Amino acid sequence: DSGVTQTPKHLITATGQRVTLRCSPRSGDLSVYWYQQSLDQGLQFLIHYYNGEERAKGNILERFSAQQFPDLHSELNLSSLELGDSALYFCASSVGDRGSVAFFGQGTRLTVV
Amino acid sequence: AQSVAQPEDQVNVAEGNPLTVKCTYSVSGNPYLFWYVQYPNRGLQFLLKYITGDNLVKGSYGFEAEFNKSQTSFHLKKPSALVSDSALYFCAFNDYKLSFGAGTTVTVRA
C-alpha cells in the first residue's frame, strides 16, 4: 500500500458527462501529479500541483481541469467526456518536487460508453 | 524538448540470467532520473533514482542502474532475473513534470 488513495476505483459513464476523480496524497506530501494511462498513449503527464499551486502542466485537454485543496487532496475534473477519454487515471504524491520519490495510487479506471 | 527514451518495447530473458532494461535521456542540466515498475492492474512502484553523486545507484529488489553522462544513458540492471520480475518498467525524469518513457515489458521465463 503506497498510502495514496484514489476514489472511485472504477467509473462508467456516458459520453458528454462530467466526472470528478479524487486523490488523497500520503500524509505530509505536498506534491500531487496526475496521469492518464491508455494502451496507445502510454503514461501521459497531465498536471502537477505543489502545496496548492500549479507547478507544471502537460498536454492536458481544455475539457480537463484539476485543483489541489488546502488539505492537499486533489481533484481531477473531466467534462464533455468522449469515448477516447476511457483510460486509467493515476495520481501520485511526493514530499517535494523534482528530486522526491513519487508514490502512486491504484488508479481510477474510467470507461466512457 | 526534454525526454527519456526506452528503445526496447520488450525484453525476454531466462530466469537466472542478467537483465538489462535500456533508457537514454535528453535532459538539460543535471537530470533527475528514476525507474519505476508496474505490475498488472497496479500503480507504479519506485525502484531507484539518480540525483547526483555515485553513478551506480542501487535500488529495491536487487535492481541497480548506471548513470552514464557521456552516453546519456541510465540503464536498469539486475544480475540474476526472477520470474517475479516480469512486469512493465518505466524510466522517468523530473523537471517538475515527472515524465515517463514508453515502457519496456520484461518477461522472465522459467
Interface residues (C-beta under 8 A of the other chain):
Chain A: S2 V4 Y33 G42 L43 F45 H48 R55 A56 K57 G58 F90 A92 D97 R98 G99 V101 A102 F103 F104 G105 Q106 G107
Chain B: Y32 F34 Y36 R42 G43 L44 Q45 F46 K49 I51 F90 N94 D95 Y96 K97 L98 S99 F100 A102 G103
